[in-house]
Amino acid sequence: MINKYKTHNCNELNIEHIDEKIILSGWLNSKRDHGSLLFLDLRDSTGLVQCVIDSDPNHKFELDFGGKINEEAAALIQEKCKNEESNRTETKDSNAVNPNFVASSKIRLESVVTIEGIVIKRNSEAINKKLATGEVEVKISRIKIESFSEQIPFQINDESGNYPEDLRLKYRFLDLRRKKVADNIKLRSKVVSFIRKEMTEGGFLEIQTPILTASSPEGARDYLVPSRLNPGKFYALPQAPQQFKQLLMVSGFDKYFQIAPCFRDEDLRADRSPEFYQLDLEMSFVEQEDVFTTVEPLLKSIFNKFGTKKTSTKNFERITYKDSILKYGSDKPDLRNPIIISEGTEIFKDSGFGIFARAIKDGQIIRAIPAPNCSSKPRSFFDKTIEFAIFNGAGGLAYIIFDENGVAKGPIAKFLSEEKLTLLKETAHLDSGDAVFFSCGKELEAAKIAGLVRTKLAEDLKLIDTSIYKFCWIIDFPMYEINSETGKIDFSHNPFSMPQGEMKTLKSEDPLKIKAYQYDIICNGIELSSGAIRNHKPEIMYKAFEIAGYDKEDVEREFGTMLNAFKYGAPPHGGIAPGIDRIIMLLADEPNIREVITFPMNGKAQDLLMDAPAKINPKNLSGLYIKSTFEEKNKEQ
């Protein structure tokens, strides 16, 4: 692109352009006044180039303040220049200075300027190998100030990013100018484009589904939108296009995808945002393995092409939900962590350690968490690990140390026989010099604490290999679980999943033992995606929901459209929906998902840039037949 603003982008200039007259436009990134030389670093969306002005009055260049719109700022700069010249006279400084040199040095950072000049070669000692343009610079003949900047709230050229997050989000348009943040957004664009290309070439149709839809019990709270034309009724923003993509399968579209916006009103964390995007895909006439063989190559291609770490060429490891909870204390295992949790219940059953023995009789379990090469660690190491467990809800942790000679030591070692100690070493794969911690509680409680301790130990001992991406599938999820709040049977994962064994299993098995065709993709301890082979048979859906406490009328009210569609010939189908934001977060090696979202909300689900959510004018609410009672309640209190 060549116009009055630029003949080149900033990062294009190199030794091949020496002696060329060029025009550049961008933001003033930094200034360095070396007395006789003024260096201005100009930045555009492509990169950075150094420009230079000579203070010699014979170095003629034009300074254009950009017309009336900038007159006030120009006057301020000119006043500063007059003061500087006055100081020179008073101090009898005989060095004449180009007045435009002084004026240029007063232009605030992040002002937008157009620079004309000639490309020259840098002195050998001034070459910057870190810059694409590091061998050249631009000798300025003209500067036009397109737009003055006010004093910026934080430094754009400071890549540390050590500023309060809320400040960064309030001025997100400035934060996006920072190279690191901008690179994340550019990466996101490239990945999404790549995904679209790969999916289209794979025979998938990109189809958009509605944003304003009906509320559906899918696990999280809905964001609701009142309807003006239908008083008292509400739309819901989609938590996922779940029903629509299944309806597309019924419609005969065998392979569907979209980069789908999703909205969930739930508590936030580092890898969760109220508004997010996922690669939503669905296929007809497939089994679980077909989904795996479709998604694995795509993810491998993405991470190999855009990632900075090694990705295994092998198939993703398949781990059952049961084994994942046992070995890793989580259904989102970080396989970079070599520590494997083991069963410890039998070792302490009928042992002399009364606390564990009594707990086991009450139906609780024991999990053993190895701590490699920790026998020589000070007492404080063990105390801090116990404190960590207590902070996260455990009653405490027990531990045993095996010294360099293999002798068991520690507070509870004396309660286990030599036979039990040998069994412990075999079960937990312990060597001399290792230690082992024990969590005790109900199955999921003990597993959770064991998983957290496993992660902490690996971090403290620096056991995690940060140079690789480790993927796995978690399969064979339980269809049902006991709701901790109600004490009743509830869906544990996705209510639209097909139970393994279909109707026969639903009629004959203990609901808590039924497995579903549900699966998750995990990478480095982060859940990238959930998916399932869907329940496409109305009679099985009625039965599945009946077990979870829904009668036929409930099911028809909540899912009537989909059920009705299934009555007209529904193919077997299944799919998955990898999270775009989480993929980018891993590729960019960012600890927080907000770093890869262009305009994110903060941890309180607030958009500080646009000041949302915000109070609404009562007139607007009355048109929607809605009245806010929030302030009235506060007054009553």
ZAMARGU-4260 file (C-alpha; in steps of 0.2 Angstrom, whole numbers, plus 5000, padded with zeros to 4 digits):
<rodrens>
0) 5000/5000/5000 | 5007/5017/4995 | 4998/5033/4999 | 5002/5049/5008 | 5004/5040/5025
5) 5016/5027/5020 | 5027/5019/5006 | 5032/5005/5018 | 5028/4997/5034 | 5040/5000/5048
10) 5047/4982/5049 | 5051/4981/5030 | 5066/4993/5030 | 5083/4985/5028 | 5100/4988/5019
15) 5091/4985/5002 | 5082/5002/5005 | 5097/5013/5009 | 5096/5030/5001 | 5078/5027/4997
20) 5065/5041/5001 | 5052/5034/5011 | 5036/5038/5021 | 5031/5030/5037 | 5016/5032/5049
25) 5013/5026/5066 | 5015/5029/5085 | 5029/5037/5093 | 5036/5023/5104 | 5051/5031/5113
30) 5063/5046/5112 | 5081/5047/5116 | 5089/5065/5116 | 5108/5063/5114 | 5111/5082/5114
35) 5117/5083/5096 | 5105/5069/5090 | 5087/5065/5093 | 5082/5047/5091 | 5063/5043/5088
40) 5057/5025/5088 | 5042/5024/5077 | 5030/5009/5079 | 5016/5003/5068 | 5007/4986/5068
45) 5021/4977/5060 | 5036/4982/5070 | 5048/4996/5075 | 5061/5007/5066 | 5073/5020/5073
50) 5072/5038/5066 | 5085/5051/5069 | 5086/5071/5068 | 5102/5081/5069 | 5102/5096/5080
55) 5113/5105/5067 | 5103/5120/5061 | 5109/5116/5044 | 5099/5099/5045 | 5084/5106/5037
60) 5068/5097/5041 | 5050/5102/5042 | 5039/5100/5057 | 5020/5100/5053 | 5009/5102/5068
65) 4994/5095/5058 | 4982/5110/5056 | 4970/5118/5068 | 4965/5102/5077 | 4982/5102/5085
70) 4984/5120/5088 | 4983/5120/5107 | 4995/5106/5108 | 5007/5114/5096 | 5006/5130/5106
75) 5011/5121/5122 | 5026/5113/5113 | 5031/5130/5105 | 5030/5138/5123 | 5042/5124/5130
80) 5054/5127/5115 | 5054/5146/5119 | 5058/5143/5137 | 5072/5131/5132 | 5080/5144/5120
85) 5078/5157/5133 | 5088/5146/5145 | 5101/5144/5132 | 5103/5163/5130 | 5104/5166/5149
90) 5118/5153/5151 | 5127/5160/5136 | 5126/5143/5127 | 5134/5147/5110 | 5128/5130/5102
95) 5115/5135/5090 | 5101/5122/5089 | 5088/5119/5076 | 5071/5125/5084 | 5062/5110/5076
100) 5074/5098/5084 | 5069/5105/5101 | 5050/5105/5097 | 5052/5087/5091 | 5059/5082/5107
105) 5043/5088/5116 | 5031/5077/5106 | 5023/5065/5119 | 5025/5047/5117 | 5010/5038/5108
110) 5007/5053/5097 | 5003/5047/5079 | 5015/5055/5067 | 5020/5053/5048 | 5038/5054/5045
115) 5047/5057/5028 | 5066/5054/5026 | 5080/5044/5019 | 5085/5027/5024 | 5103/5026/5030
120) 5115/5013/5037 | 5118/5013/5055 | 5135/5014/5062 | 5142/4996/5065 | 5142/4999/5084
125) 5124/5004/5084 | 5117/4989/5075 | 5103/4981/5084 | 5102/4963/5080 | 5085/4961/5090
130) 5076/4972/5078 | 5071/4967/5060 | 5076/4985/5055 | 5091/4985/5066 | 5104/4988/5052
135) 5096/5004/5046 | 5088/5020/5052 | 5078/5034/5044 | 5086/5052/5043 | 5070/5063/5045
140) 5066/5077/5033 | 5048/5080/5038 | 5037/5076/5053 | 5019/5078/5053 | 5009/5076/5069
145) 4993/5067/5064 | 4986/5066/5082 | 4994/5072/5099 | 4992/5060/5113 | 4988/5065/5131
150) 4999/5058/5145 | 4997/5039/5145 | 4992/5030/5160 | 5006/5017/5158 | 5021/5014/5147
155) 5017/5005/5131 | 5035/5001/5127 | 5037/4992/5144 | 5034/4974/5140 | 5035/4968/5158
160) 5016/4972/5159 | 5018/4975/5178 | 5003/4986/5179 | 4986/4983/5188 | 4975/4972/5178
165) 4960/4983/5180 | 4970/4998/5174 | 4976/4988/5159 | 4958/4983/5155 | 4951/5001/5157
170) 4963/5007/5144 | 4963/4990/5134 | 4965/5000/5118 | 4982/5006/5124 | 4986/4989/5131
175) 4983/4981/5114 | 4997/4992/5107 | 5010/4982/5118 | 5019/4970/5107 | 5016/4955/5118
180) 4997/4958/5119 | 4996/4962/5101 | 5006/4946/5096 | 4993/4936/5106 | 4979/4943/5096
185) 4988/4941/5079 | 4991/4923/5085 | 4973/4920/5088 | 4968/4927/5071 | 4981/4915/5062
190) 4975/4900/5072 | 4957/4903/5068 | 4960/4905/5050 | 4970/4889/5050 | 4956/4880/5059
195) 4943/4886/5046 | 4954/4881/5032 | 4957/4863/5039 | 4939/4860/5043 | 4933/4866/5026
200) 4946/4855/5017 | 4940/4841/5029 | 4922/4842/5022 | 4914/4852/5036 | 4902/4865/5032
205) 4903/4881/5042 | 4885/4886/5048 | 4880/4899/5061 | 4867/4896/5074 | 4856/4908/5083
210) 4863/4919/5098 | 4845/4923/5105 | 4838/4907/5109 | 4829/4898/5123 | 4835/4894/5141
215) 4841/4876/5143 | 4848/4867/5159 | 4866/4864/5153 | 4876/4866/5168 | 4879/4884/5171
220) 4868/4900/5173 | 4861/4908/5157 | 4863/4926/5152 | 4845/4931/5149 | 4838/4945/5137
225) 4821/4952/5140 | 4809/4952/5125 | 4800/4969/5121 | 4788/4961/5109 | 4784/4947/5120
230) 4782/4954/5137 | 4787/4944/5152 | 4797/4932/5142 | 4816/4930/5140 | 4829/4924/5127
235) 4845/4916/5133 | 4862/4918/5126 | 4869/4901/5121 | 4880/4892/5133 | 4884/4882/5118
240) 4875/4878/5102 | 4871/4861/5108 | 4853/4858/5102 | 4856/4867/5086 | 4870/4857/5081
245) 4861/4841/5084 | 4846/4848/5075 | 4858/4851/5060 | 4862/4832/5060 | 4844/4828/5060
250) 4843/4840/5045 | 4855/4830/5035 | 4871/4840/5037 | 4883/4827/5041 | 4898/4838/5045
255) 4895/4855/5054 | 4907/4867/5062 | 4908/4885/5068 | 4919/4896/5078 | 4904/4898/5091
260) 4902/4912/5104 | 4896/4905/5120 | 4890/4913/5136 | 4890/4906/5154 | 4886/4916/5170
265) 4898/4906/5181 | 4912/4910/5193 | 4928/4916/5184 | 4945/4908/5185 | 4962/4909/5176
270) 4955/4898/5161 | 4937/4904/5161 | 4928/4919/5154 | 4909/4923/5154 | 4910/4925/5135
275) 4921/4913/5125 | 4923/4905/5108 | 4924/4886/5104 | 4927/4876/5088 | 4910/4868/5088
280) 4909/4853/5077 | 4897/4838/5075 | 4896/4823/5064 | 4883/4810/5059 | 4885/4791/5058
285) 4901/4791/5069 | 4907/4782/5085 | 4918/4789/5098 | 4934/4783/5089 | 4929/4793/5074
290) 4928/4809/5084 | 4945/4805/5091 | 4953/4802/5074 | 4945/4818/5067 | 4951/4830/5081
295) 4968/4823/5086 | 4977/4827/5069 | 4969/4845/5069 | 4976/4848/5087 | 4993/4841/5082
300) 4993/4852/5067 | 4989/4868/5077 | 5001/4865/5091 | 5015/4860/5079 | 5012/4875/5068
305) 5010/4888/5080 | 5017/4881/5097 | 5034/4884/5104 | 5035/4867/5112 | 5037/4849/5107
310) 5021/4839/5103 | 5021/4820/5103 | 5017/4812/5086 | 5009/4797/5095 | 4990/4796/5098
315) 4984/4805/5113 | 4984/4794/5128 | 4967/4787/5133 | 4963/4787/5152 | 4947/4782/5160
320) 4939/4794/5172 | 4941/4781/5186 | 4960/4779/5183 | 4962/4798/5181 | 4954/4802/5198
325) 4965/4788/5206 | 4982/4791/5198 | 4981/4810/5196 | 4968/4816/5208 | 4959/4825/5194
330) 4949/4823/5178 | 4961/4836/5171 | 4978/4828/5173 | 4994/4836/5169 | 5004/4822/5162
335) 5020/4832/5162 | 5020/4829/5181 | 5028/4812/5183 | 5021/4809/5201 | 5008/4795/5201
340) 4995/4794/5215 | 4991/4776/5222 | 4979/4767/5232 | 4983/4766/5251 | 4967/4760/5259
345) 4972/4742/5260 | 4989/4746/5268 | 4981/4755/5282 | 4966/4744/5284 | 4967/4736/5302
350) 4984/4745/5305 | 4989/4752/5321 | 4987/4770/5315 | 4970/4772/5323 | 4964/4788/5314
355) 4966/4780/5296 | 4959/4763/5302 | 4943/4771/5309 | 4941/4782/5294 | 4942/4766/5283
360) 4929/4757/5293 | 4918/4773/5290 | 4920/4771/5271 | 4934/4783/5268 | 4949/4780/5258
365) 4968/4783/5258 | 4978/4790/5244 | 4997/4789/5243 | 5006/4804/5235 | 5025/4800/5232
370) 5038/4814/5235 | 5054/4809/5225 | 5071/4812/5233 | 5063/4821/5248 | 5070/4811/5263
375) 5083/4824/5266 | 5071/4839/5266 | 5070/4849/5282 | 5055/4847/5293 | 5048/4864/5286
380) 5046/4856/5269 | 5034/4843/5276 | 5025/4856/5287 | 5022/4868/5273 | 5015/4854/5262
385) 5003/4849/5277 | 4998/4867/5279 | 4994/4868/5260 | 4983/4853/5261 | 4974/4860/5276
390) 4971/4877/5268 | 4963/4868/5253 | 4950/4859/5265 | 4960/4843/5271 | 4960/4838/5289
395) 4978/4836/5287 | 4991/4825/5279 | 5002/4810/5286 | 5018/4806/5279 | 5032/4793/5279
400) 5050/4795/5274 | 5062/4781/5268 | 5080/4786/5271 | 5095/4783/5260 | 5096/4765/5267
405) 5077/4762/5264 | 5072/4763/5283 | 5055/4770/5286 | 5054/4785/5297 | 5042/4799/5302
410) 5027/4801/5314 | 5017/4786/5307 | 5030/4774/5301 | 5029/4764/5318 | 5011/4759/5315
415) 5015/4749/5299 | 5023/4732/5299 | 5038/4728/5288 | 5026/4718/5277 | 5015/4733/5275
420) 5029/4745/5272 | 5036/4734/5259 | 5019/4733/5251 | 5018/4752/5252 | 5035/4754/5243
425) 5029/4742/5229 | 5012/4750/5227 | 5018/4768/5227 | 5034/4764/5217 | 5045/4771/5231
430) 5064/4770/5232 | 5076/4774/5246 | 5077/4792/5248 | 5059/4795/5244 | 5045/4801/5255
435) 5026/4798/5253 | 5011/4809/5259 | 4994/4802/5263 | 4977/4810/5261 | 4961/4803/5269
440) 4943/4806/5266 | 4928/4801/5256 | 4933/4796/5238 | 4932/4812/5229 | 4938/4823/5243
445) 4954/4812/5246 | 4957/4812/5227 | 4955/4831/5226 | 4967/4834/5240 | 4979/4821/5233
450) 4979/4829/5216 | 4982/4847/5223 | 4997/4840/5234 | 5003/4831/5218 | 5004/4847/5208
455) 5012/4857/5223 | 5025/4844/5225 | 5029/4844/5207 | 5030/4863/5206 | 5041/4864/5222
460) 5053/4850/5216 | 5053/4857/5198 | 5048/4840/5191 | 5036/4847/5177 | 5043/4847/5160
465) 5038/4864/5153 | 5045/4861/5136 | 5031/4850/5129 | 5013/4849/5126 | 5005/4833/5134
470) 4988/4828/5128 | 4976/4815/5133 | 4958/4809/5132 | 4948/4806/5147 | 4935/4793/5143
475) 4921/4783/5152 | 4914/4797/5162 | 4900/4792/5174 | 4883/4796/5167 | 4876/4801/5184
480) 4883/4807/5201 | 4875/4812/5218 | 4871/4830/5219 | 4880/4837/5234 | 4867/4850/5238
485) 4851/4840/5235 | 4858/4822/5239 | 4849/4816/5223 | 4855/4808/5207 | 4860/4821/5194
490) 4869/4821/5177 | 4888/4821/5180 | 4893/4828/5163 | 4881/4831/5148 | 4863/4826/5149
495) 4863/4824/5130 | 4876/4809/5130 | 4872/4792/5125 | 4874/4779/5140 | 4885/4765/5136
500) 4874/4750/5134 | 4859/4762/5129 | 4842/4757/5136 | 4847/4740/5143 | 4860/4748/5155
505) 4848/4761/5160 | 4835/4748/5165 | 4846/4736/5174 | 4862/4745/5181 | 4864/4755/5197
510) 4864/4773/5190 | 4880/4777/5198 | 4889/4763/5189 | 4883/4768/5172 | 4896/4775/5160
515) 4892/4787/5146 | 4900/4790/5129 | 4908/4806/5135 | 4926/4812/5133 | 4937/4827/5137
520) 4953/4833/5129 | 4966/4838/5141 | 4982/4847/5138 | 4995/4851/5151 | 4982/4850/5165
525) 4969/4862/5155 | 4953/4855/5149 | 4952/4860/5130 | 4936/4852/5126 | 4921/4841/5131
530) 4912/4830/5119 | 4900/4815/5118 | 4891/4803/5107 | 4874/4810/5108 | 4858/4802/5113
535) 4847/4802/5098 | 4833/4791/5103 | 4818/4799/5112 | 4814/4783/5122 | 4832/4783/5129
540) 4832/4801/5133 | 4815/4800/5142 | 4823/4786/5153 | 4839/4795/5156 | 4831/4810/5162
545) 4818/4800/5172 | 4833/4793/5182 | 4839/4811/5185 | 4822/4816/5192 | 4814/4823/5177
550) 4796/4818/5172 | 4791/4816/5154 | 4783/4834/5154 | 4799/4842/5161 | 4809/4834/5147
555) 4796/4840/5133 | 4795/4857/5141 | 4814/4859/5141 | 4819/4850/5125 | 4803/4848/5116
560) 4810/4854/5099 | 4824/4842/5099 | 4814/4827/5105 | 4801/4831/5091 | 4815/4832/5078
565) 4822/4815/5084 | 4804/4807/5080 | 4807/4811/5062 | 4823/4800/5059 | 4838/4806/5068
570) 4855/4798/5063 | 4868/4793/5076 | 4879/4807/5079 | 4893/4815/5090 | 4904/4829/5092
575) 4916/4840/5102 | 4920/4858/5105 | 4938/4863/5109 | 4940/4880/5117 | 4948/4893/5105
580) 4953/4904/5120 | 4961/4890/5130 | 4971/4884/5114 | 4978/4901/5111 | 4982/4903/5130
585) 4993/4887/5129 | 5001/4892/5112 | 5005/4909/5119 | 5011/4902/5135 | 5000/4914/5145
590) 4994/4909/5163 | 4977/4919/5161 | 4964/4918/5147 | 4961/4936/5148 | 4978/4939/5140
595) 4972/4931/5123 | 4955/4939/5122 | 4954/4956/5113 | 4942/4965/5125 | 4940/4954/5140
600) 4931/4956/5156 | 4940/4956/5173 | 4938/4943/5187 | 4922/4951/5192 | 4914/4949/5175
605) 4915/4968/5172 | 4920/4976/5156 | 4930/4991/5163 | 4932/4998/5145 | 4914/5000/5141
610) 4908/5001/5159 | 4897/4986/5158 | 4886/4979/5166 | 4878/4996/5169 | 4862/5003/5176
615) 4849/5005/5164 | 4837/5020/5162 | 4820/5015/5171 | 4811/5021/5155 | 4820/5008/5145
620) 4816/4995/5158 | 4798/4999/5158 | 4797/4996/5140 | 4802/4978/5144 | 4790/4976/5159
625) 4805/4975/5171 | 4808/4984/5187 | 4825/4983/5197 | 4822/4979/5215 | 4841/4979/5219
630) 4842/4997/5227 | 4825/4995/5236 | 4832/4979/5245 | 4848/4988/5249 | 4838/5002/5257
635) 4828/4989/5267 | 4844/4982/5274
</rodrens>
